[in-house]
Amino acid sequence: MRKYKEKFKVYKPNKDLKGAAFQVDFAVDKQCCFLEFAKQKAEQEFDWGNKLTLKASVTDIGKILAVLNGRSTSVKLYHDPSKGQYSLAAEVKNNALEMTKGQFGFLLRASSQAQDKTVTSVQVSLSDDEAEVLKVLLTNAIEKIYAW
């Protein structure tokens, strides 16, 4: 089975240190994509140690593609880690991803609610050209998952 080396990465730093980064990792063995979000912590550095991670199934990827292809204007995904018996279940009550088509690209917002009800969120914008690359990669991920 082929191992995929590269993650799709989008970095959006700013001078106020309120930027964010987004990356997608295709896990062919788990038949999903991991969407990872990190807040900016220095001028050219992101806090990947405290990243928010959402596991996107084929169904989730399809919903994201519907927005990227202009068939929907937004999508909201909610995940409960305890339902899959994941290691995060002891710490995380739920994760969410919102994606919205804007006038100039897309806005992604990931959030995680801890068991103590505190919420952490990260948002990042995708330009139309970045969204085109993401669309191709997510479409190819589905094809690889189904071995078509």
Backbone as JSON Lines, residues from 0, in Angstrom:
{"i":0,"aa":"M","n":[0.84,-1.17,0.0],"ca":[0.0,0.0,0.0],"c":[0.89,1.24,0.0]}
{"i":1,"aa":"R","n":[0.52,2.21,-0.8],"ca":[1.32,3.42,-0.92],"c":[1.21,4.27,0.33]}
{"i":2,"aa":"K","n":[2.33,4.8,0.77],"ca":[2.34,5.72,1.91],"c":[2.37,7.15,1.37]}
{"i":3,"aa":"Y","n":[1.5,7.99,1.86],"ca":[1.41,9.36,1.41],"c":[2.27,10.23,2.32]}
{"i":4,"aa":"K","n":[3.26,10.9,1.72],"ca":[4.24,11.65,2.48],"c":[3.79,13.07,2.81]}
{"i":5,"aa":"E","n":[3.11,13.68,1.9],"ca":[2.82,15.1,2.05],"c":[1.41,15.37,2.59]}
{"i":6,"aa":"K","n":[1.35,16.3,3.5],"ca":[0.06,16.82,3.94],"c":[-0.23,18.07,3.12]}
{"i":7,"aa":"F","n":[-1.51,18.35,2.89],"ca":[-1.9,19.61,2.27],"c":[-1.87,20.65,3.38]}
{"i":8,"aa":"K","n":[-1.12,21.72,3.19],"ca":[-0.9,22.7,4.26],"c":[-1.27,24.1,3.81]}
{"i":9,"aa":"V","n":[-1.94,24.81,4.69],"ca":[-2.28,26.21,4.47],"c":[-1.88,26.97,5.73]}
{"i":10,"aa":"Y","n":[-0.97,27.92,5.57],"ca":[-0.49,28.73,6.7],"c":[-0.92,30.17,6.5]}
{"i":11,"aa":"K","n":[-1.56,30.73,7.52],"ca":[-2.06,32.11,7.45],"c":[-1.59,32.91,8.68]}
{"i":12,"aa":"P","n":[-0.28,33.19,8.77],"ca":[0.2,34.0,9.89],"c":[-0.14,35.47,9.69]}
{"i":13,"aa":"N","n":[-0.15,36.22,10.79],"ca":[-0.28,37.66,10.68],"c":[0.55,38.33,11.77]}
{"i":14,"aa":"K","n":[0.73,39.63,11.65],"ca":[1.59,40.38,12.58],"c":[1.02,40.43,14.0]}
{"i":15,"aa":"D","n":[-0.3,40.31,14.14],"ca":[-0.95,40.35,15.45],"c":[-0.87,39.01,16.18]}
{"i":16,"aa":"L","n":[-0.27,38.0,15.54],"ca":[-0.16,36.64,16.09],"c":[-1.52,36.0,16.34]}
{"i":17,"aa":"K","n":[-2.49,36.37,15.5],"ca":[-3.83,35.78,15.6],"c":[-4.16,34.94,14.37]}
{"i":18,"aa":"G","n":[-3.13,34.55,13.64],"ca":[-3.32,33.73,12.46],"c":[-3.56,32.28,12.83]}
{"i":19,"aa":"A","n":[-3.65,31.46,11.8],"ca":[-3.9,30.03,12.03],"c":[-3.35,29.24,10.85]}
{"i":20,"aa":"A","n":[-3.27,27.94,11.05],"ca":[-2.82,27.03,10.0],"c":[-3.78,25.84,9.94]}
{"i":21,"aa":"F","n":[-3.82,25.24,8.77],"ca":[-4.71,24.11,8.51],"c":[-3.94,23.11,7.67]}
{"i":22,"aa":"Q","n":[-4.08,21.83,8.01],"ca":[-3.47,20.8,7.17],"c":[-4.36,19.57,7.13]}
{"i":23,"aa":"V","n":[-4.24,18.85,6.02],"ca":[-5.02,17.64,5.81],"c":[-4.05,16.49,5.6]}
{"i":24,"aa":"D","n":[-4.26,15.42,6.34],"ca":[-3.43,14.23,6.24],"c":[-4.32,13.07,5.81]}
{"i":25,"aa":"F","n":[-4.01,12.45,4.67],"ca":[-4.78,11.32,4.17],"c":[-4.24,10.05,4.81]}
{"i":26,"aa":"A","n":[-5.09,9.35,5.55],"ca":[-4.72,8.09,6.22],"c":[-5.42,6.95,5.5]}
{"i":27,"aa":"V","n":[-4.78,6.44,4.47],"ca":[-5.4,5.4,3.64],"c":[-5.72,4.17,4.46]}
{"i":28,"aa":"D","n":[-4.89,3.82,5.43],"ca":[-5.13,2.64,6.25],"c":[-6.34,2.79,7.16]}
{"i":29,"aa":"K","n":[-6.68,4.01,7.53],"ca":[-7.85,4.27,8.38],"c":[-9.06,4.71,7.55]}
{"i":30,"aa":"Q","n":[-8.88,4.83,6.25],"ca":[-9.93,5.22,5.31],"c":[-10.58,6.55,5.69]}
{"i":31,"aa":"C","n":[-9.71,7.54,5.95],"ca":[-10.21,8.86,6.33],"c":[-9.14,9.91,6.06]}
{"i":32,"aa":"C","n":[-9.53,11.14,6.26],"ca":[-8.59,12.26,6.26],"c":[-8.65,12.91,7.63]}
{"i":33,"aa":"F","n":[-7.49,13.29,8.14],"ca":[-7.43,14.03,9.39],"c":[-7.26,15.5,9.07]}
{"i":34,"aa":"L","n":[-8.18,16.32,9.56],"ca":[-8.12,17.77,9.39],"c":[-7.53,18.34,10.67]}
{"i":35,"aa":"E","n":[-6.42,19.04,10.54],"ca":[-5.7,19.55,11.71],"c":[-5.63,21.08,11.65]}
{"i":36,"aa":"F","n":[-5.89,21.71,12.78],"ca":[-5.9,23.17,12.88],"c":[-5.01,23.6,14.04]}
{"i":37,"aa":"A","n":[-4.23,24.67,13.83],"ca":[-3.36,25.18,14.9],"c":[-3.4,26.7,14.91]}
{"i":38,"aa":"K","n":[-3.35,27.26,16.1],"ca":[-3.27,28.71,16.27],"c":[-1.83,29.16,16.09]}
{"i":39,"aa":"Q","n":[-1.68,30.4,15.71],"ca":[-0.35,30.98,15.57],"c":[0.2,31.29,16.96]}
{"i":40,"aa":"K","n":[1.5,30.98,17.17],"ca":[2.09,31.3,18.48],"c":[3.31,32.22,18.37]}
{"i":41,"aa":"A","n":[3.86,32.4,17.19],"ca":[4.95,33.35,16.96],"c":[4.8,33.83,15.51]}
{"i":42,"aa":"E","n":[5.68,34.74,15.09],"ca":[5.52,35.35,13.77],"c":[5.42,34.33,12.64]}
{"i":43,"aa":"Q","n":[6.23,33.3,12.66],"ca":[6.19,32.27,11.62],"c":[6.08,30.87,12.23]}
{"i":44,"aa":"E","n":[5.34,30.76,13.34],"ca":[5.25,29.48,14.05],"c":[3.82,29.23,14.53]}
{"i":45,"aa":"F","n":[3.42,27.96,14.43],"ca":[2.08,27.57,14.83],"c":[2.16,26.53,15.94]}
{"i":46,"aa":"D","n":[1.13,26.49,16.77],"ca":[1.11,25.63,17.96],"c":[0.54,24.25,17.63]}
{"i":47,"aa":"W","n":[1.33,23.45,16.88],"ca":[0.87,22.12,16.49],"c":[0.77,21.18,17.68]}
{"i":48,"aa":"G","n":[1.45,21.48,18.77],"ca":[1.35,20.64,19.97],"c":[-0.03,20.69,20.6]}
{"i":49,"aa":"N","n":[-0.77,21.76,20.35],"ca":[-2.13,21.91,20.87],"c":[-3.14,22.01,19.73]}
{"i":50,"aa":"K","n":[-2.89,21.3,18.67],"ca":[-3.76,21.36,17.5],"c":[-5.13,20.73,17.78]}
{"i":51,"aa":"L","n":[-6.1,21.14,16.98],"ca":[-7.41,20.5,16.98],"c":[-7.43,19.55,15.79]}
{"i":52,"aa":"T","n":[-7.84,18.31,16.02],"ca":[-7.86,17.31,14.97],"c":[-9.26,16.75,14.82]}
{"i":53,"aa":"L","n":[-9.74,16.71,13.59],"ca":[-11.03,16.09,13.29],"c":[-10.8,15.0,12.25]}
{"i":54,"aa":"K","n":[-11.42,13.86,12.48],"ca":[-11.33,12.74,11.56],"c":[-12.5,12.84,10.59]}
{"i":55,"aa":"A","n":[-12.19,12.96,9.3],"ca":[-13.23,13.1,8.29],"c":[-13.41,11.79,7.54]}
{"i":56,"aa":"S","n":[-14.59,11.21,7.68],"ca":[-14.94,9.97,6.98],"c":[-15.29,10.31,5.53]}
{"i":57,"aa":"V","n":[-15.57,9.3,4.74],"ca":[-16.0,9.51,3.36],"c":[-17.25,10.39,3.32]}
{"i":58,"aa":"T","n":[-18.19,10.14,4.21],"ca":[-19.41,10.95,4.26],"c":[-19.09,12.4,4.57]}
{"i":59,"aa":"D","n":[-18.2,12.63,5.54],"ca":[-17.79,14.01,5.88],"c":[-17.1,14.67,4.7]}
{"i":60,"aa":"I","n":[-16.21,13.93,4.05],"ca":[-15.49,14.46,2.89],"c":[-16.48,14.85,1.8]}
{"i":61,"aa":"G","n":[-17.5,14.03,1.59],"ca":[-18.53,14.36,0.6],"c":[-19.25,15.66,0.93]}
{"i":62,"aa":"K","n":[-19.53,15.89,2.19],"ca":[-20.2,17.13,2.61],"c":[-19.3,18.34,2.39]}
{"i":63,"aa":"I","n":[-18.01,18.18,2.67],"ca":[-17.05,19.26,2.43],"c":[-16.95,19.54,0.93]}
{"i":64,"aa":"L","n":[-16.89,18.48,0.13],"ca":[-16.82,18.64,-1.32],"c":[-18.07,19.33,-1.89]}
{"i":65,"aa":"A","n":[-19.22,19.09,-1.28],"ca":[-20.44,19.77,-1.74],"c":[-20.3,21.28,-1.61]}
{"i":66,"aa":"V","n":[-19.65,21.74,-0.55],"ca":[-19.41,23.19,-0.39],"c":[-18.34,23.65,-1.38]}
{"i":67,"aa":"L","n":[-17.24,22.91,-1.47],"ca":[-16.16,23.28,-2.39],"c":[-16.64,23.33,-3.84]}
{"i":68,"aa":"N","n":[-17.6,22.48,-4.2],"ca":[-18.12,22.44,-5.57],"c":[-19.29,23.39,-5.79]}
{"i":69,"aa":"G","n":[-19.67,24.14,-4.78],"ca":[-20.74,25.13,-4.93],"c":[-22.14,24.57,-4.85]}
{"i":70,"aa":"R","n":[-22.3,23.33,-4.41],"ca":[-23.63,22.73,-4.3],"c":[-24.31,23.07,-2.97]}
{"i":71,"aa":"S","n":[-23.51,23.48,-2.0],"ca":[-24.01,23.96,-0.7],"c":[-23.2,25.19,-0.33]}
{"i":72,"aa":"T","n":[-23.77,26.05,0.48],"ca":[-23.03,27.24,0.91],"c":[-22.28,27.02,2.21]}
{"i":73,"aa":"S","n":[-22.7,25.97,2.96],"ca":[-22.02,25.71,4.23],"c":[-22.28,24.27,4.68]}
{"i":74,"aa":"V","n":[-21.44,23.83,5.6],"ca":[-21.6,22.52,6.2],"c":[-21.17,22.62,7.66]}
{"i":75,"aa":"K","n":[-21.85,21.87,8.52],"ca":[-21.48,21.77,9.92],"c":[-21.38,20.29,10.26]}
{"i":76,"aa":"L","n":[-20.22,19.88,10.74],"ca":[-19.99,18.49,11.14],"c":[-19.75,18.44,12.64]}
{"i":77,"aa":"Y","n":[-20.37,17.49,13.31],"ca":[-20.19,17.3,14.75],"c":[-19.74,15.88,15.01]}
{"i":78,"aa":"H","n":[-18.73,15.72,15.85],"ca":[-18.21,14.4,16.18],"c":[-18.13,14.24,17.69]}
{"i":79,"aa":"D","n":[-18.51,13.08,18.16],"ca":[-18.41,12.71,19.57],"c":[-17.37,11.61,19.68]}
{"i":80,"aa":"P","n":[-16.15,11.92,20.16],"ca":[-15.09,10.91,20.22],"c":[-15.44,9.68,21.06]}
{"i":81,"aa":"S","n":[-16.36,9.81,22.02],"ca":[-16.7,8.66,22.87],"c":[-17.43,7.56,22.07]}
{"i":82,"aa":"K","n":[-18.08,7.93,20.98],"ca":[-18.81,6.93,20.18],"c":[-17.87,5.99,19.45]}
{"i":83,"aa":"G","n":[-16.65,6.44,19.17],"ca":[-15.69,5.59,18.48],"c":[-14.66,5.0,19.4]}
{"i":84,"aa":"Q","n":[-14.82,5.2,20.7],"ca":[-13.86,4.7,21.69],"c":[-12.44,5.2,21.42]}
{"i":85,"aa":"Y","n":[-12.32,6.48,21.04],"ca":[-11.01,7.07,20.78],"c":[-10.36,7.51,22.09]}
{"i":86,"aa":"S","n":[-9.06,7.62,22.07],"ca":[-8.32,8.02,23.27],"c":[-8.69,9.42,23.73]}
{"i":87,"aa":"L","n":[-9.16,10.27,22.81],"ca":[-9.55,11.63,23.17],"c":[-10.83,11.67,23.99]}
{"i":88,"aa":"A","n":[-11.59,10.61,24.02],"ca":[-12.91,10.62,24.64],"c":[-12.87,11.02,26.11]}
{"i":89,"aa":"A","n":[-11.79,10.72,26.81],"ca":[-11.69,11.07,28.23],"c":[-11.55,12.58,28.4]}
{"i":90,"aa":"E","n":[-11.01,13.27,27.38],"ca":[-10.76,14.7,27.48],"c":[-11.77,15.54,26.7]}
{"i":91,"aa":"V","n":[-12.2,15.04,25.54],"ca":[-13.01,15.82,24.62],"c":[-14.45,15.34,24.62]}
{"i":92,"aa":"K","n":[-15.37,16.28,24.81],"ca":[-16.79,15.95,24.76],"c":[-17.27,15.88,23.3]}
{"i":93,"aa":"N","n":[-16.89,16.9,22.5],"ca":[-17.24,16.86,21.08],"c":[-16.33,17.78,20.27]}
{"i":94,"aa":"N","n":[-16.27,17.5,18.98],"ca":[-15.53,18.31,18.02],"c":[-16.51,18.77,16.95]}
{"i":95,"aa":"A","n":[-16.22,19.91,16.36],"ca":[-17.09,20.42,15.3],"c":[-16.26,21.09,14.22]}
{"i":96,"aa":"L","n":[-16.76,21.03,13.01],"ca":[-16.17,21.74,11.89],"c":[-17.28,22.46,11.15]}
{"i":97,"aa":"E","n":[-17.05,23.74,10.89],"ca":[-17.96,24.53,10.07],"c":[-17.17,25.04,8.87]}
{"i":98,"aa":"M","n":[-17.76,24.91,7.7],"ca":[-17.15,25.45,6.49],"c":[-18.2,26.27,5.76]}
{"i":99,"aa":"T","n":[-17.83,27.49,5.39],"ca":[-18.75,28.4,4.75],"c":[-18.1,29.01,3.52]}
{"i":100,"aa":"K","n":[-18.86,29.11,2.44],"ca":[-18.38,29.8,1.25],"c":[-18.59,31.28,1.46]}
{"i":101,"aa":"G","n":[-17.53,32.05,1.29],"ca":[-17.61,33.5,1.42],"c":[-17.53,34.16,0.06]}
{"i":102,"aa":"Q","n":[-17.44,35.46,0.07],"ca":[-17.35,36.2,-1.18],"c":[-16.01,35.93,-1.87]}
{"i":103,"aa":"F","n":[-14.94,35.76,-1.08],"ca":[-13.61,35.53,-1.62],"c":[-13.0,34.29,-1.0]}
{"i":104,"aa":"G","n":[-13.52,33.13,-1.29],"ca":[-12.96,31.9,-0.75],"c":[-13.87,31.26,0.29]}
{"i":105,"aa":"F","n":[-13.25,30.59,1.24],"ca":[-13.98,29.79,2.22],"c":[-13.45,30.07,3.63]}
{"i":106,"aa":"L","n":[-14.3,29.91,4.61],"ca":[-13.9,30.04,6.01],"c":[-14.11,28.69,6.68]}
{"i":107,"aa":"L","n":[-13.06,28.19,7.33],"ca":[-13.13,26.95,8.09],"c":[-12.99,27.29,9.56]}
{"i":108,"aa":"R","n":[-13.85,26.7,10.38],"ca":[-13.77,26.91,11.82],"c":[-13.88,25.56,12.51]}
{"i":109,"aa":"A","n":[-12.83,25.2,13.24],"ca":[-12.84,23.96,14.01],"c":[-12.95,24.31,15.47]}
{"i":110,"aa":"S","n":[-13.72,23.51,16.2],"ca":[-13.83,23.74,17.64],"c":[-13.87,22.41,18.37]}
{"i":111,"aa":"S","n":[-13.46,22.47,19.61],"ca":[-13.44,21.28,20.46],"c":[-13.94,21.68,21.84]}
{"i":112,"aa":"Q","n":[-14.92,20.94,22.33],"ca":[-15.44,21.19,23.67],"c":[-14.91,20.1,24.6]}
{"i":113,"aa":"A","n":[-14.23,20.54,25.65],"ca":[-13.67,19.6,26.62],"c":[-14.78,19.1,27.54]}
{"i":114,"aa":"Q","n":[-14.47,18.05,28.28],"ca":[-15.44,17.5,29.23],"c":[-15.86,18.54,30.27]}
{"i":115,"aa":"D","n":[-14.96,19.48,30.59],"ca":[-15.31,20.53,31.56],"c":[-16.07,21.69,30.9]}
{"i":116,"aa":"K","n":[-16.47,21.52,29.65],"ca":[-17.29,22.45,28.86],"c":[-16.53,23.65,28.3]}
{"i":117,"aa":"T","n":[-15.2,23.75,28.51],"ca":[-14.44,24.83,27.87],"c":[-14.32,24.52,26.37]}
{"i":118,"aa":"V","n":[-14.38,25.58,25.58],"ca":[-14.34,25.43,24.12],"c":[-13.09,26.11,23.57]}
{"i":119,"aa":"T","n":[-12.4,25.39,22.71],"ca":[-11.25,25.92,21.98],"c":[-11.63,25.93,20.51]}
{"i":120,"aa":"S","n":[-11.33,27.04,19.82],"ca":[-11.65,27.07,18.39],"c":[-10.52,27.73,17.61]}
{"i":121,"aa":"V","n":[-10.43,27.34,16.37],"ca":[-9.45,27.89,15.43],"c":[-10.17,28.11,14.12]}
{"i":122,"aa":"Q","n":[-9.94,29.27,13.51],"ca":[-10.53,29.48,12.19],"c":[-9.46,29.93,11.22]}
{"i":123,"aa":"V","n":[-9.62,29.48,9.99],"ca":[-8.67,29.8,8.94],"c":[-9.43,29.98,7.63]}
{"i":124,"aa":"S","n":[-8.95,30.9,6.81],"ca":[-9.58,31.12,5.52],"c":[-8.83,30.36,4.44]}
{"i":125,"aa":"L","n":[-9.57,29.94,3.43],"ca":[-8.99,29.29,2.26],"c":[-9.32,30.16,1.05]}
{"i":126,"aa":"S","n":[-8.31,30.5,0.28],"ca":[-8.56,31.22,-0.96],"c":[-9.17,30.26,-1.97]}
{"i":127,"aa":"D","n":[-9.72,30.8,-3.04],"ca":[-10.33,29.94,-4.06],"c":[-9.31,28.98,-4.66]}
{"i":128,"aa":"D","n":[-8.06,29.44,-4.85],"ca":[-7.05,28.55,-5.44],"c":[-6.64,27.45,-4.46]}
{"i":129,"aa":"E","n":[-6.55,27.77,-3.18],"ca":[-6.25,26.73,-2.18],"c":[-7.39,25.73,-2.12]}
{"i":130,"aa":"A","n":[-8.62,26.22,-2.24],"ca":[-9.8,25.34,-2.22],"c":[-9.8,24.4,-3.42]}
{"i":131,"aa":"E","n":[-9.33,24.85,-4.57],"ca":[-9.26,23.98,-5.75],"c":[-8.33,22.8,-5.51]}
{"i":132,"aa":"V","n":[-7.18,23.07,-4.9],"ca":[-6.23,21.99,-4.59],"c":[-6.86,21.03,-3.59]}
{"i":133,"aa":"L","n":[-7.48,21.57,-2.55],"ca":[-8.14,20.73,-1.54],"c":[-9.21,19.85,-2.18]}
{"i":134,"aa":"K","n":[-9.97,20.42,-3.08],"ca":[-11.03,19.67,-3.77],"c":[-10.45,18.46,-4.51]}
{"i":135,"aa":"V","n":[-9.37,18.66,-5.24],"ca":[-8.73,17.57,-5.98],"c":[-8.24,16.49,-5.02]}
{"i":136,"aa":"L","n":[-7.56,16.91,-3.95],"ca":[-7.0,15.94,-3.01],"c":[-8.09,15.15,-2.29]}
{"i":137,"aa":"L","n":[-9.18,15.81,-1.87],"ca":[-10.26,15.1,-1.19],"c":[-10.98,14.15,-2.14]}
{"i":138,"aa":"T","n":[-11.17,14.56,-3.39],"ca":[-11.78,13.68,-4.39],"c":[-10.91,12.45,-4.59]}
{"i":139,"aa":"N","n":[-9.6,12.66,-4.71],"ca":[-8.67,11.53,-4.88],"c":[-8.65,10.63,-3.65]}
{"i":140,"aa":"A","n":[-8.81,11.2,-2.47],"ca":[-8.84,10.39,-1.24],"c":[-10.02,9.42,-1.29]}
{"i":141,"aa":"I","n":[-11.19,9.9,-1.7],"ca":[-12.36,9.02,-1.81],"c":[-12.09,7.91,-2.83]}
{"i":142,"aa":"E","n":[-11.5,8.26,-3.95],"ca":[-11.19,7.24,-4.97],"c":[-10.24,6.18,-4.42]}
{"i":143,"aa":"K","n":[-9.25,6.61,-3.64],"ca":[-8.28,5.67,-3.07],"c":[-8.94,4.79,-2.0]}
{"i":144,"aa":"I","n":[-9.81,5.37,-1.19],"ca":[-10.5,4.6,-0.14],"c":[-11.32,3.48,-0.76]}
{"i":145,"aa":"Y","n":[-12.01,3.78,-1.85],"ca":[-12.84,2.77,-2.52],"c":[-12.06,1.96,-3.54]}
{"i":146,"aa":"A","n":[-10.78,2.28,-3.73],"ca":[-9.9,1.58,-4.69],"c":[-10.5,1.6,-6.11]}
{"i":147,"aa":"W","n":[-10.99,2.75,-6.52],"ca":[-11.56,2.87,-7.86],"c":[-10.57,3.49,-8.79]}
